[in-house]
């Protein structure tokens, strides 16, 4: 297995993808870990931490040039799922207040989906 980083062909769009995924990954990981520290291993706290790790796993695969086209699709679906679950658990679950961190995270996620879509459409 080749352990090299495959970033020689990266454009600003590629690096933007890495930054966006890292931002949402850090947010999810930070909220998940702090929730675990405060409330124990509650399912939602663990899910948030795992989602954060999932974003970083995606970044690693992206940097290693592992099936990038399939990774774009997986990233779109994974990120869209985060948005759907956020609406389900927070907005429809009786907590309609939206924090600044949530606004930033959802904007980052929408941008990430758009950038992944652009990358997927490139030849």
Secondary structure, DSSP 4 states (H G I P E B T S, - for coil): -------TT--HHHHHHHHHHHHHHHHHHHHHHHHHHHH-S-HHHHHHHHHHHHHHHHHHHHHTTSSHHHHHHHHHHHHHHHHHHHIIIIITTT-----HHHHHHHHHHHHHHHHHHHHHH--
